[in-house]
Amino acid sequence: MRSINLLVVIFLIAANNVVSQNHHVRIEGQIIGYDGISPVRYYLSNENYFRNPIFIQPDSLGRFVIQKNINQLNYFFFHFRNKNEKEIFYECRLIVQPEKNYSFICEPQKYNDAMIPYSPDIYCWNIQDGDRPGFYKIDLGQMYYNMFDNGTMGSLYHEEWDLYQPDSLLIKLNQKSEHQVALYTELLNKGEIDSAFFEVATLNVKYFNAYRLAVTISDVWIMPQKSGIKDSLVVNKLYKVYDDIFREYPLESVEFGNIWLSESRYIEEYLHYLAGLKDGKFSPPEEKSRYSDIEEIKNIIPREVYRNYKMRKIASDVATLQLESSKIAKDFLNENPVMKQTTLGGMLENELIPRSEAFDSISGRSLSEKVIFLDENGPIQSFQQLLDSIRNKPMFLNFWGTWCFPSRNQFKYNHELTSFLKKNKIAMLYIANEYQPDRENWKKIITAYNLEGYHFMLTDDFKEDMEKYGGEVTGYPTYMIIDSTSKIVEKKAYWPGDDKKLFKQLKEKLNL
């Protein structure tokens, strides 16, 4: 635990604020290392969705007090970063209940420590007739609740599971959950937590562990280069385990609005599972149909969960300027006017949709003569075929996708990049990996961003052939440099946003 001095500081601020009987929950916090400037954003809701943030200004020492009237269990979420510290964060989650007082002390946590379980010190006591005890009691239930999800995602979970032992994975999953539930059971028996807290906390533990195993297994076919499992017998058993997970942890049998992952990760993985479920048997879906539509589970999840998840997905499409996404967003908001009152809904209506409509309008312009499609008469199937199409020129390759926001975000640096490439007679080549190939949409996006250079859509044959030359693509965007002798001289080039480093790298690799 932290220094007793910190405890005294929190207690002093608490002592200076008399608890009124009209306030049914009180939350006191302190940020150690607060910059003295930035407001704190927090969320408090009786459903685990975290929308409509509330802002409060701490004092110079990072201390703040929140007092709210609540009549039932609520969820509190606090995530903060100082204005000029991108790598440091402070976070706390609470399951708050009427007539209780909560206090927490947050010390800085580094994002690159994501595998380290994190929880601030949290204290709690009952409010009775406005009186408070003269001491704080550590709330182990809340601290465990903070620690089971440490914010990691995807392949970072691989260290937890031995996928080469598929027969033992479900046993390990259940043992892991049982061990964590046992901690809450002990706290319940001791009177440290009540049954309402126990129910929510243990539900989160079970479903989050299920998610961690499921997403680790799905990497076997989504990112095979990371999983490295080539044994077909093992892989087929993993398919069965993946199927068993979602049969054992379905959406329709729980109060899913109470699960920490309700808006995003578990739903997304569940939709992935449904996309591969045919005739009662699971097999990995093709990339072009990786996810089922949210409508498939509309009737088995709470309405609020459905609407929040759908708006989040729509907002993602609009924010990344997917063509005609603005119309879908408008229709959704008109059908669900209550969502306009949320922070995300307001942002959609007032900022994102107008920007997307403007982007749609410029995508209808005529293509520049400097945009050349290499695969108009047939796909580019091999690395040699590419070299034959662009002879004796150094090339800067951009592996991207119309669906990939980081790829498209880099296009804002194209003016400087295009000028440098032209000056040094380097060919610009865009290779698009499209899960759902739509050449018309692809060309409209190329037009909107004015992507001068050579273009073609990536095929599995080309990707496999290029890997023989050392050109492995493990993420998007990926940039490569090829010299005039057709040799790949840089497999992981700097991105255009790092223009000075990139231009220096191009000069060195191409002997300019």
Secondary structure, 3 states (H helix, E strand, C coil): CCCHHHHHHHHHHHHCCCCCCCCCEEEEEEECCCCCCCCEEEEEECCCCCCCCEEECCCCCCEEEEEECCCCCEEEEEEECCCCCCCEEEEEEEEECCCEEEEEEECCEEHHHCCCCCCCEEEEEECECCECCCCCCECHHHHHHHHCCCCCCHHHHHHHCCCCCHHHHHHHHHHHHHHHHHHHHHHHHCCCCCHHHHHHHHHHHHHHHHHHHHHHHHHHHHCHHHHCCCCHHHHHHHHHHHHHHHHHCCCCCCCHHHCCCCCCHHHHHHHHHHHCEECCEECCCCHHHCCCCHHHHHHHCCHHHHHHHHHHHHHHHHHCCCCCHHHHHHHHHHHCHHHHHCHHHHHHHHHHHHHHHHHHHHCCCCCCCCEEECCCCCCCCCHHHHHHHCCCCCEEEEEECCCCHHHHHHHHHHHHHHHHHHHCCCEEEEEECCCCCCHHHHHHHHHHHCCCEEEEECCHHHHHHHHCCCCCCCCCCEEEEECCCCCEEECCCCCCCCHHHHHHHHHHHCCC
